Amino acid sequence: MAALLRVGPDALLRVNDLVFPCRLGRSGRRADKVEGDGATPIGRFPLRTVFYRPDRGEAPAGGLPVRALDPSMGWCDDPADPAYNQPVTLPYRASAETLWRDDDLYDIVVVLGHNDDPVVVGAGSAIFLHVAAADGRPTAGCVALAVADLRRVLALCDENAEIEISAESKSRAI
């Protein structure tokens, strides 16, 4: 079992001696994450819970808590709402992301402990580790892996697993 996943400046996720290409936010990475900026937050975050679509595959193996998704599950992304950056039941009175998606991106979705202890209003919500889009497009701020790679990584995780996301490397002018 592994306790630390590392995403380096090369946009590769490393766990133990394994290396996987990953997708990150369309706006790069930021230490000062802001709601809606499209950036992946820099830092070290616990992996909280794994959700999966039971109609699209078996529960992922590993030592993290696992819960089946259902169509009523959402995640509040409205900074003005008291449930900001927390799970909610849909339909919800404020803006909330639907976790039961028509595409396959949340067939497996892992909640990262970003901005949740405590929640800071406007500092970003719904930061997940999830399935990468087949067309290779970036995420809205999450970390994404091919589904087979995600299953392999989760099988190596224990209940203390964390992800560390490093800053992008800066090229030097010559």
C-alpha contacts under 8 A as a table, 3 or more apart, distances in Angstrom:
res1	aa1	res2	aa2	distance
1	M	63	G	7.99
1	M	155	A	7.68
1	M	156	L	4.56
1	M	157	C	5.28
1	M	158	D	5.66
2	A	5	L	7.71
2	A	15	V	6.97
2	A	16	N	6.81
2	A	156	L	5.31
2	A	157	C	4.93
2	A	158	D	6.20
2	A	161	A	6.62
3	A	157	C	6.04
3	A	158	D	6.15
3	A	159	E	7.94
3	A	160	N	5.71
3	A	161	A	3.96
3	A	162	E	5.93
4	L	15	V	6.58
4	L	161	A	5.56
4	L	162	E	4.89
4	L	163	I	5.68
4	L	164	E	7.19
5	L	13	L	6.62
5	L	14	R	5.74
5	L	15	V	4.91
5	L	16	N	7.97
5	L	161	A	7.51
5	L	162	E	6.12
5	L	163	I	4.53
5	L	164	E	6.15
6	R	12	L	7.96
6	R	13	L	5.43
6	R	14	R	5.07
6	R	15	V	6.53
6	R	163	I	5.74
6	R	164	E	4.82
6	R	165	I	6.13
6	R	166	S	7.75
7	V	10	D	7.78
7	V	11	A	6.03
7	V	12	L	5.55
7	V	13	L	4.42
7	V	14	R	6.39
7	V	163	I	7.45
7	V	164	E	6.08
7	V	165	I	4.77
7	V	166	S	6.11
8	G	11	A	5.62
8	G	12	L	5.92
8	G	13	L	6.80
8	G	14	R	7.99
8	G	165	I	6.42
8	G	166	S	5.20
8	G	167	A	7.27
8	G	168	E	7.53
9	P	12	L	7.61
9	P	166	S	6.05
9	P	167	A	5.86
9	P	168	E	4.41
9	P	169	S	5.31
10	D	168	E	7.41
10	D	169	S	7.76
11	A	21	P	6.48
11	A	22	C	5.90
11	A	23	R	6.97
11	A	24	L	7.34
12	L	19	V	6.40
12	L	20	F	5.53
12	L	21	P	4.61
12	L	22	C	5.63
13	L	19	V	5.71
13	L	20	F	5.09
13	L	21	P	6.16
13	L	22	C	6.22
14	R	17	D	6.96
14	R	18	L	5.66
14	R	19	V	4.55
14	R	20	F	6.40
15	V	18	L	5.36
15	V	19	V	6.63
15	V	153	V	7.22
20	F	145	L	7.51
20	F	149	D	6.85
21	P	145	L	6.90
22	C	132	A	7.53
22	C	143	V	6.64
22	C	144	A	5.47
22	C	145	L	4.95
22	C	146	A	7.63
23	R	132	A	6.62
23	R	136	G	7.42
23	R	137	R	7.45
23	R	138	P	5.42
23	R	139	T	6.48
23	R	142	C	7.96
23	R	143	V	5.72
23	R	144	A	4.97
23	R	145	L	6.57
24	L	28	G	6.77
24	L	29	R	7.77
24	L	39	A	7.66
24	L	40	T	6.12
24	L	138	P	5.51
24	L	139	T	5.44
24	L	140	A	7.76
24	L	141	G	6.24
24	L	142	C	5.89
24	L	143	V	4.96
24	L	144	A	6.59
25	G	28	G	5.28
25	G	29	R	6.84
25	G	38	G	5.38
25	G	39	A	4.62
25	G	40	T	4.96
25	G	138	P	5.46
25	G	139	T	4.52
25	G	140	A	5.02
25	G	141	G	3.92
25	G	142	C	5.95
25	G	143	V	7.29
26	R	38	G	5.53
26	R	39	A	6.29
26	R	138	P	5.06
26	R	139	T	5.86
26	R	140	A	6.07
26	R	141	G	6.92
27	S	37	D	6.98
27	S	38	G	5.11
27	S	39	A	4.67
27	S	40	T	7.65
27	S	141	G	7.75
28	G	38	G	7.58
28	G	39	A	5.11
28	G	40	T	6.26
28	G	168	E	7.58
29	R	39	A	5.01
29	R	40	T	4.60
29	R	41	P	5.65
29	R	42	I	6.12
29	R	167	A	6.30
29	R	168	E	6.71
30	R	33	K	5.45
30	R	39	A	6.01
30	R	40	T	6.22
30	R	41	P	5.09
30	R	42	I	5.54
30	R	167	A	7.35
31	A	41	P	5.67
31	A	42	I	4.74
31	A	43	G	7.03
31	A	167	A	7.92
32	D	41	P	7.22
32	D	42	I	7.97
32	D	123	A	7.58
33	K	37	D	7.24
33	K	39	A	6.70
33	K	40	T	7.32
33	K	41	P	5.49
33	K	123	A	5.59
33	K	124	G	5.99
34	V	37	D	5.68
34	V	122	G	5.80
34	V	123	A	4.57
34	V	124	G	5.12
35	E	77	D	7.96
35	E	79	P	7.81
35	E	122	G	5.11
35	E	123	A	5.54
35	E	124	G	4.09
35	E	125	S	6.54
36	G	124	G	7.07
36	G	140	A	7.90
37	D	141	G	7.77
38	G	139	T	7.46
38	G	140	A	4.59
38	G	141	G	4.82
39	A	140	A	6.76
39	A	141	G	4.52
39	A	142	C	7.86
40	T	127	I	7.82
40	T	140	A	7.77
40	T	141	G	4.15
40	T	142	C	5.67
40	T	143	V	7.24
41	P	114	H	7.87
41	P	141	G	7.24
41	P	165	I	7.21
42	I	164	E	7.55
42	I	165	I	5.01
42	I	166	S	5.64
42	I	167	A	6.18
43	G	164	E	5.63
43	G	165	I	5.30
43	G	166	S	6.64
44	R	162	E	6.67
44	R	163	I	5.56
44	R	164	E	4.14
44	R	165	I	6.30
45	F	112	L	6.12
45	F	113	G	5.08
45	F	114	H	5.92
45	F	162	E	5.38
45	F	163	I	5.33
45	F	164	E	6.40
46	P	112	L	5.91
46	P	113	G	5.01
46	P	114	H	7.89
46	P	160	N	7.11
46	P	161	A	6.00
46	P	162	E	4.10
46	P	163	I	6.28
47	L	64	L	7.67
47	L	110	V	6.72
47	L	111	V	6.10
47	L	112	L	4.81
47	L	113	G	6.10
47	L	159	E	7.96
47	L	160	N	7.58
47	L	161	A	5.71
47	L	162	E	5.37
47	L	163	I	6.96
48	R	64	L	7.31
48	R	65	P	7.35
48	R	110	V	6.99
48	R	111	V	5.36
48	R	112	L	5.79
48	R	113	G	6.13
49	T	64	L	6.26
49	T	65	P	5.10
49	T	66	V	5.94
49	T	67	R	7.43
49	T	110	V	5.61
49	T	111	V	5.42
49	T	112	L	7.84
50	V	64	L	6.72
50	V	65	P	6.10
50	V	66	V	4.66
50	V	67	R	6.22
50	V	108	I	6.98
50	V	109	V	5.78
50	V	110	V	4.36
50	V	111	V	6.53
51	F	66	V	5.83
51	F	67	R	4.92
51	F	68	A	5.52
51	F	69	L	5.80
51	F	107	D	7.86
51	F	108	I	5.75
51	F	109	V	5.21
51	F	110	V	6.17
52	Y	57	G	7.83
52	Y	58	E	8.00
52	Y	59	A	6.33
52	Y	60	P	7.69
52	Y	66	V	7.71
52	Y	67	R	6.66
52	Y	68	A	5.14
52	Y	69	L	5.53
52	Y	106	Y	7.12
52	Y	107	D	5.21
52	Y	108	I	4.36
52	Y	109	V	6.30
53	R	56	R	5.43
53	R	57	G	6.58
53	R	68	A	6.07
53	R	69	L	5.38
53	R	70	D	7.41
53	R	100	W	7.42
53	R	106	Y	7.56
53	R	107	D	4.90
53	R	108	I	6.66
54	P	57	G	5.47
54	P	58	E	6.17
54	P	59	A	7.00
54	P	68	A	6.03
54	P	69	L	7.07
56	R	107	D	6.77
57	G	107	D	7.93
59	A	66	V	7.21
59	A	68	A	7.59
60	P	66	V	7.65
60	P	108	I	7.87
60	P	151	R	5.91
60	P	154	L	6.82
60	P	155	A	7.01
61	A	151	R	7.20
61	A	154	L	6.47
61	A	155	A	4.78
62	G	154	L	5.48
62	G	155	A	3.97
62	G	156	L	5.99
62	G	157	C	5.58
62	G	158	D	6.42
63	G	154	L	7.89
63	G	155	A	7.30
63	G	156	L	7.77
63	G	157	C	5.69
63	G	158	D	4.16
63	G	159	E	5.32
64	L	154	L	7.79
64	L	157	C	6.62
64	L	158	D	5.68
64	L	159	E	4.80
64	L	161	A	7.84
65	P	159	E	7.33
69	L	73	M	6.73
69	L	99	L	7.39
69	L	100	W	6.73
70	D	73	M	5.88
70	D	100	W	6.42
71	P	90	L	7.96
71	P	98	T	8.00
71	P	99	L	7.46
71	P	100	W	5.14
72	S	89	T	5.42
72	S	90	L	4.79
72	S	91	P	7.16
72	S	100	W	7.62
73	M	87	P	7.13
73	M	88	V	6.23
73	M	89	T	5.12
73	M	90	L	5.89
73	M	98	T	6.46
73	M	99	L	5.74
73	M	100	W	6.77
74	G	87	P	5.70
74	G	88	V	5.06
74	G	89	T	5.79
74	G	90	L	5.91
74	G	96	A	5.88
74	G	97	E	5.32
74	G	98	T	4.52
74	G	99	L	5.16
74	G	100	W	7.77
75	W	85	N	6.48
75	W	86	Q	5.62
75	W	87	P	4.37
75	W	88	V	5.48
75	W	96	A	5.11
75	W	97	E	5.03
75	W	98	T	6.66
75	W	99	L	7.10
75	W	126	A	6.50
76	C	81	D	7.77
76	C	83	A	6.10
76	C	84	Y	5.07
76	C	85	N	5.34
76	C	86	Q	5.67
76	C	87	P	6.26
76	C	88	V	6.29
76	C	94	A	7.18
76	C	95	S	6.05
76	C	96	A	4.07
76	C	97	E	6.29
76	C	125	S	7.59
76	C	126	A	7.72
77	D	84	Y	5.63
77	D	85	N	5.78
77	D	95	S	5.83
77	D	96	A	5.24
77	D	97	E	6.70
77	D	124	G	7.92
77	D	125	S	5.64
77	D	126	A	6.88
78	D	81	D	5.52
78	D	84	Y	5.65
78	D	85	N	7.87
78	D	94	A	6.30
78	D	95	S	5.24
78	D	96	A	6.89
79	P	82	P	7.88
79	P	84	Y	5.47
79	P	121	V	5.34
79	P	122	G	5.30
80	A	84	Y	7.24
80	A	121	V	7.57
81	D	84	Y	5.41
81	D	94	A	6.66
83	A	86	Q	5.42
83	A	87	P	7.52
83	A	88	V	7.38
84	Y	119	V	7.64
84	Y	121	V	7.26
84	Y	125	S	7.23
85	N	115	N	7.52
85	N	116	D	6.91
85	N	119	V	7.10
85	N	124	G	7.50
85	N	125	S	4.64
85	N	126	A	6.08
86	Q	116	D	7.92
86	Q	126	A	7.96
88	V	92	Y	6.97
88	V	96	A	7.64
89	T	92	Y	6.22
90	L	96	A	7.97
90	L	98	T	7.71
92	Y	95	S	7.17
92	Y	96	A	6.80
97	E	126	A	7.90
98	T	101	R	6.36
99	L	106	Y	6.44
100	W	106	Y	6.99
100	W	107	D	7.93
101	R	104	D	6.89
101	R	105	L	7.36
101	R	106	Y	6.44
101	R	107	D	7.89
103	D	106	Y	7.61
104	D	107	D	5.18
104	D	131	V	7.01
104	D	133	A	7.74
105	L	108	I	7.27
105	L	109	V	7.79
105	L	130	H	6.20
105	L	131	V	4.65
105	L	132	A	6.12
105	L	133	A	6.33
106	Y	109	V	5.06
106	Y	130	H	5.91
106	Y	131	V	6.20
107	D	130	H	7.80
107	D	131	V	6.96
108	I	130	H	5.78
108	I	131	V	6.31
108	I	147	V	7.77
109	V	128	F	6.33
109	V	129	L	5.77
109	V	130	H	4.41
109	V	131	V	7.07
110	V	128	F	5.38
110	V	129	L	4.94
110	V	130	H	6.20
111	V	126	A	7.47
111	V	127	I	6.69
111	V	128	F	4.85
111	V	129	L	6.67
112	L	127	I	5.92
112	L	128	F	5.30
112	L	129	L	6.88
113	G	116	D	5.80
113	G	117	D	7.57
114	H	117	D	7.91
114	H	124	G	7.88
114	H	125	S	7.64
114	H	127	I	6.53
115	N	118	P	6.40
115	N	119	V	4.98
115	N	120	V	6.17
115	N	123	A	6.58
115	N	124	G	6.70
115	N	125	S	7.04
116	D	119	V	4.42
116	D	120	V	7.61
119	V	123	A	7.97
120	V	123	A	5.60
121	V	124	G	7.78
122	G	125	S	7.94
124	G	127	I	7.40
126	A	142	C	7.92
127	I	141	G	6.47
127	I	142	C	5.09
127	I	143	V	7.91
128	F	142	C	5.08
128	F	143	V	6.39
129	L	142	C	6.01
129	L	143	V	4.81
129	L	144	A	5.49
129	L	145	L	7.65
130	H	142	C	7.47
130	H	143	V	6.51
130	H	144	A	4.78
130	H	145	L	6.43
130	H	150	L	7.43
131	V	144	A	5.18
131	V	145	L	5.19
131	V	146	A	5.62
131	V	147	V	5.27
131	V	150	L	6.95
132	A	136	G	7.03
132	A	137	R	8.00
132	A	139	T	7.93
132	A	144	A	4.53
132	A	145	L	4.80
132	A	146	A	5.19
132	A	147	V	7.08
133	A	136	G	5.51
133	A	137	R	6.19
133	A	138	P	7.91
133	A	144	A	7.95
133	A	146	A	7.82
134	A	137	R	7.82
134	A	146	A	7.90
139	T	142	C	5.61
139	T	143	V	6.99
139	T	144	A	7.16
145	L	149	D	6.06
145	L	150	L	5.52
146	A	149	D	5.23
146	A	150	L	6.09
147	V	150	L	5.00
147	V	151	R	6.20
148	A	151	R	5.20
148	A	152	R	6.23
149	D	152	R	4.99
149	D	153	V	6.10
150	L	153	V	5.12
150	L	154	L	6.11
151	R	154	L	5.20
151	R	155	A	6.18
152	R	155	A	5.25
152	R	156	L	6.81
153	V	156	L	5.34
153	V	157	C	6.73
154	L	157	C	5.10
157	C	160	N	7.73
157	C	161	A	5.59
158	D	161	A	5.42
